[in-house]
């Protein structure tokens, strides 16, 4: 970094330190105007989130070292004004960096080169909302979902850096036992991508949807919903790509006053791609999801079924823009290779034992076709996935807790009869209270994995995992030592140590600092996956609320 860049970094850090030395005050929004004593005030909430980072010369071991040493960060300033049932908000995102290579305006920003990281500032989210007793109206940037997300889910997923909204409007209303919802607009993703720090262009896909739900007298709810999406400039030949789907659901939380519940949803879809001078490419599909749960004494049994066929609700140009969350039947952290072509079932048993101990047994199996491998699942390679695990949890009133699980997963190529991927996975966590609000936590995750290389047909045997030792004092701070390892790509790096500290400096101020390295790779949350880059250096996150 240049001397000027160092002075800027020191100025930011000094401002943070100064803020923590101010007299403590209660976190509260401030009031702009009150018409009369006892009247509802106009309330303003302000949140400033600052994410600083410094990447050292060795953060990826891929690009030349003269491009790796850089510093900077992302600022997210959010202002929300409220009065009675009315509210309006604005979020401004800005990015500023030092030490980046001097890239020209025509530089390629799509690859791993740091030219994709640019200084930027823009109004990212803006909205207004009115909430009444039976109605709600939203305009601007809104998070959109229909049903349980099988048909439509556009939301924020912090773990993988996704924050997509629908820029348009949504209307909700209730008339007796009937609930109605309609929405429309075009998709607006956050343009400064937190995992990569790069600028991402908006997909701009046009979305329209509607939903009606009817609460039946005997406790069940019937639902019908539909969606129509026109992808923006998705066809290189000049044609339009479109996705339309409609379906219904039955949600019965308690059948005849028993401890049994059932949920069934079925959707039919039609994806169309226009090909100028040729017949349109039409791909009909469907999605069926069934959930049955029951409880008997200390035992809870969950049974789920999914059948998805050519249900690909994703932008053709960028798989990161997926607009639904079809239940995967998997644990939330599992790598999901197929969101739109899979059929299988899951059984999960939870048993509570006296003394604060519970046992869980889970098994899932399904056939699938990899996303993006072929639009016709009848011609694409077929795979089978089996995953089972057992877990034990013990908690005491003193705060002592012990959690552990052990599982095995196998994915097999049914056409070749060979194992595509198999692994053993173990997890454990121990929390020991020390008194006076102090506690020590020890966690460890480990995976031994064998994966078939896509080229050459050889196998890659590797291990990955992380150990954590953390000390927590009441609600003041947590200090953690981390030791990660990942041997899948030993030519890059195998060990990933780090130190992290979380400090609640004031009731309105939170700071989190990290120094060390983290491995990159595929990261999944509830079936939505993306590749995140490796990191080595330091990070400082500051969140202030007023």
N, C-alpha and C positions, 0 to 999 in steps of 0.2 A: 504494500500500500504506500501511497505517496504521503509526505508529511501533512498535506492538507486533509487527506482522508483520515489520518490518525487523529487530527484535531477535531474533525467532525464526530468521530466515534467517541472521543473523550467527552465532548460536549453533551452528547446524548446520555452517556453513562452518568455524568455528573448531575444531569437533570433528574434522572431516576433516583439517585442517592439522596438528592435534596428533597424529593417528594416524600421519601420514607422518613425523613426527620421532622416533617411538619407535625404540628399537634394533631392527635387523633380526633376524628369526628365520626359521627354516625353516618352510614351510607344512606343517602336519601336524595330523591329527585328534588329540584328546586322549583318553586312556584313563581310563575311570571305575573299572573293577574288573578285577583279574586274580586268578583263583582260586589259582593256584600257579605257581611258576617254569616257564616254557615253555608255559603254557596260553594258549589264545586269549583275548585281552582283549575287553572291551566297548568299542567305539570310537564316538565321537560326532563327527560332522561338522556344522559350523555355517556357513551362508552367509547373509550379509546383503547385499541389493541395494537401493540407494537411488537413485531416479530423480527428481531435482529439476528444476524448470523454472520459468521466468519468461516470460510472454507479454506483449509490449508492447501499446501502444494501437493498433497497426496490423497485428495478426497475421492478420486475415482481410479487413479493409476491408468487412465486411458488417454485423456487429452494431454497435450504437452504441459509441463509444469509451469511455463510462463503464463498459461491461461487459467490456472487453478486457484491462484491466490487472489481471492476477492472478498469484499465485505459489503454489507448493506442490509436491507430489510424491507418489510412490508408494514404499512400502517393502514388500519381500518378504523375510520371515525364514524360512529353511528349516533345520530340524534333522533330522538323519538318524542313527539309532542302529543299529550293526551288531555282530553276534556270530556268527561262523561263517557258516552259510548263511542266518541270519535277519537281517532288517532292517526298520525301521519309520521312518516319516518324517511330518513335519508342516510345512506351509507356511502362514504367516499373512500375509495381504496387508492393507495399510492405506493410506489416502489422506487427506491433510490439505492444505487450501488456505486462502489468505487473499486478500481483495480480490474475492471473487465477489459477484454481486448477491444481494440478500435475496429468495429465492424461497420462496413458500408451499408447503405440503405438496401442494397440488393442481396445481402448475405442470407444464406439458407438458415432458417431458425427452426427447422423441423427435426434435425438430428440431435446428437448429444453435445454438440459444440455450444460453448457459452454465449454465442452470438444471440441465442434465443432469449437471454436475460436482458431486459431493457428497462431503463427508467420510464415510469409511467404514472399517470394520475387521472382518475375518472370517477364520475358518479356511478357507482356499481349497482346499487339497489335503491329504489324509491317506491314508496307505497302510501296509500291512505285506506283507512278501514272504518266502517261503522258497524257496531254490534248492538242489536236490539234484543228484545226479549225472545223473539221468535225468528228473527231475520239477521243476516250478516251480509254486508256488501264490501268487497275488496277491489281496489284498482291499483295498477302499477305492478310491482313484483310480488307475486304470491307463490307460496308452495302449494302444489296441487296433488291431490290423490283421490282415487275413486275406490270405494270398498276397502279391501285390505291391501291394495297395491298390486294385485295380480294384473289388473287392466291398465292402471296408470299410477305412477308414483314419481313425482318430481320434487326432490327435497334436498336437504343439506346432509352430507355425510362427512364429518370432520376427519374421521380416521384416515380417509384416502383423499382428502382435499377436494371433494366435490361440493359445490354450492350452486345448484341450478334452480332457477325460478321460472315461472311463467309470467312474462311481461304482458299484461292484459287486464283481465278481471275475473272475478268469481262471485257468484251469488248463492247464498244458502237461505232456505226458508222452511218453516214447518206449518202445516195446515192440519190440525187434528193429529191423527196417527201417521200422517204422510210427511216425509222429509224430501225436499227437492234441492238439487245442486246443479249449477251450470257454470262452466268456465271456458275461457278461450284466450288466445294470445300467441306469442312466439317465445321460444325458449331463450333464456338469458343466463349464460354461465358466468361465473366469476372469471375475469380475464387475466388476473394475475394468479397463476397456479401455485399454491403453496408448496407442494412436494418438489417441483422442478424450478420454481421461481420464474418460469418463462411466461410470456404472453400467449394466451390462448384466444383464438377468435370464437365469437359466438356462433353456435350452430344455426340459430335463426329459424328453427323448424316451427311451423304453424300448427298449433294444437287446439282442438275443440272437443269438449266432452260434456256429458250430462249423466245424472244419476237420480234415481227415485227409490226410496225405501219406505216400506209400509210395516208398521208395528202391528202384529196380529194380536187379537185379544188373549190368546193362549200363551203368549210370551215369545213366539218366534218373530223374526224379521225377514221379510222378503225384499230382495233388491234387484233392480235392473239398471244397467249402465252401458254406455257406449262411448267410443272415442274415435276421432278422425285426425290423422297427422299427415301433413304434407311436408316432406323433407326439403330443405332449402338447397337448390342447386346440387343435388346429390348424384345426378347422372351425368357422366362425362360426355355422353352422346347428345345431350341437350334435352332429354326427356325428363319427366317428373316421376319421383318415387313417392309412394303413398302407402299408409298403413291404416286400415280401418278394422275395428273390432267391436263386438257387442256381446253381452251375456247377462246372466242372472245369478243370484245366490240365495241360499236359505241359511239363516243363522238362528240356531235354537240354543240359547245359553243353558237352559235347564228344562229337560224334557219331563213333563208331568211331575214337576217338583222333585225330581231326582237329582243325583249328583252326576248325571250324564249330559254332555253337551255335544252338539254336532254342527259343523259348518261345511257347506258344499257350494262351490262356485264353478260355473262352466262358461267358457268364452269361445266364440268362433271368430276367426280373423281372416283378413284378406290383404295380402301385401302385393302391390302392383308397381311395376317398373315399365315406363314407357320407352320403347325403342323405335326411334323415327325410321319409317320405311319398313318396319317389321311388326309382327303381332306383339302385343304387350305381354310381358312376362308376369304371369299371375300365379301367386303361391298361396293357396288356402291353408289355413292352420287352425289349431284349436288348443285349448288349455283346460284341464280339469284338475281341481284341487279339492280333496276331502279331508276333513279333520274330525276325529271322534275321540272324545275324552271322557273318562269316568273315574270316580273316586269311591273306594270302599275301605273304610277305616283308615289305617295309616298309609295305604297304597293308592297311588295315582297312575293310571295307565293312559298313554297317549298313542293314538294310531293315526298315521297320515298316509295319503296316497297322492301321487302326482302323475299326470299324463300330459306332457307338452309335446306338440308336434308342429314344426315350422312356425313356432310362436316367437318370431324374432322381432321384438319391438326395440330396435336400435338404429341409430343413424348410420346409413351405409358408408359414410366417409370416416366416421370416428366412433369406434366401439365404446369410447368413454361416455358418449351421450346415449345412455340407456334409460328409457322412460317408464319402466315398470320394475317391480320387485316380485317376481314369481317365487313362491316359497321353494327353497332348495331341499328341504328335509335334513340339511346338514347343520353341523355346528356353525356359528356365525363366522368363525375364523378359518374355515376350510377353503382351499382353492377349488373353485367351481368352474369346470371346463365347459359346461353347457347350461345355459339359462333358457333356451328355447326349444331344445330337442332332448327330452329325457322322460323316462317312465319308470316308476318304482314305488317303494313304500318304506315306511319307517315305523318302528315300535320303540317306545320309551317308557320305562317303569321307574317311578320314584317311590321309595319306601321310607317313611319316617320311623325311627326306632327310639325308644325311650332313652333319655339322657342326652338329648340334643344331637343325636347321630342320624344321618340320612344316607341312603344308598341309592345310586342311580345306575341303571343298565340301559344302554341304547344300542340299537342296531338299525342300519339303513342299507338298502341295496337298490340299484337302479341301472338301467341301460341308457346310454346317451350317445349323442353325436357331438363332436367338438364344435363350438361356435365358430362360424366363419369358414369351416372346412369345406362345406358344400351347401348350397341352398336346397338341394334335394336330399333329405335324410336317407332315402332308399339307396342312393349311390355312394354316400359317404361311409368311411370306416365306422364300425360299430364297436362300442366299448361297454364294459360292465364294471361298476364300482361297488365294492362292499366295504363297509366301515362299521366297526363295533368298538365300544369302549365301556368300561365300568368306572364309577367314581364313588368316593367316600368323603363325607363331610361331617365334622364334629365341631360343635360350638358350645361354649359354656357361658354362663351369665357373667363371669369375671372378665370376659373379652377374649379369652383364649380360643383360638380356632385352628383347625387342621383340615386341609382340603387336599385330595389327591385323586388322580385318574390315570388309567392305563388303557391304551387303545391300539388297534391294528387296522390298517387300510390296505386294500388291494384293488388296483385298476388293471383290467385285462383287455387286450385287443382280441375281440371275438373272431375276427376274420383270420388272424394269424395264430390264434391260440397261445399268444405269448403275453407275459406280464409287462404292462406298460409302466407301472409304478406301484411300489409297495413300501410301506413304512411302519415302524413302531413309534408310538408317541407316548410320552410320560410327562405328567405335570404334578407339581406339589407346591403348597404354600402353608407357612406356619406363622401365626401372629401371636406374640407373647407380650401381654401387658406387664409393665414394670412398675406401675404405680405413679401417682402424681401426674397422670395424663400421658406418660411416656409409653412407647411400645416399640418392639423390634419385630420386623417382618422379614421372613426369608422365603424367596420364591425361586423356583427353577422349572424350566421347560426344556425338554430334550426330544429330538427326533432323529431316528436312524432311517435313512431313506435310500432306495435304489430306484433309479429312473432310467428309462430307455432313451438313449440319445436319438434325436430325429434323423441324424445323418450318420451312416456307418453301422447302425444297429448294435453298437456296443452299449454297455451299461455304465452308468455313473453312480458310484457308491459314495455317499457322503453323510455327514452328521451336521446338525444345526441345533442351536438352543441358546438359552440365556439364563444366567443366575443373577439374582438381585438380593442385596441386603440393605434394608431401609430402617432408619430410625425416625420416629414421629413423635413430636412433642405437642400434646393437646391439639389445638386447632391453629398452631402457630407456624410450624414448618415441618418438612420432611426432607431428609438427606438420604440419598441412595447411591450405592456403589453397584455398577453393572458390569457384567462380564459376558459378552456374547461370543459365539463362535459359529462359523459357517464355512464348510470345506467344499462346497459345490464347485467353486471357481478358485482353486488355490493360487492360480497365477495372479489374482487380484489381491486377495487378502483372506485370512482365515480367522483372525482374532479381532474382536470389536469391543474393547473396554470403554468405560465411560463413567462419569459422575454426574448426578442430577440433584438439584435442590429446588424445592418448592417452598415459597415463603409468603404467608399472608401478612404482609407488612402492616397494612391497615385494613379496616373493615371495607374500604373502597379500593384497595390496591393489592394486587396479586402479582408476584414475580416468580418466574421459573427459569432456571439456568441449566444448561447442559454443556458438558465438554467431553469429547471423545469421538467415537465413530459408531455408525450403524450400518448394517448390510442393506443393500437394495434387493429388489426382486418383486415377485408378484404378491400383492397384498389384497385380501378380499374381506368384504364386510357384507354379510347377508346376501351373498351371491353376486355382488357387484365387485369386479376386480379391476385393478390397474397395476402397472409396473411403476415402482417408485425407485429413484436413484439412491445409490449409496451416499453416505455423508461422513466427513471427517473434519472436525473443527469445533467451533463453539456456537451456542445459540442462547439468546436471552429473550424471553417472552414477558411482556409487561401488559397487564390488563387493569385499567382504571375505570371505575364507574362512579358517576356523579348524579 
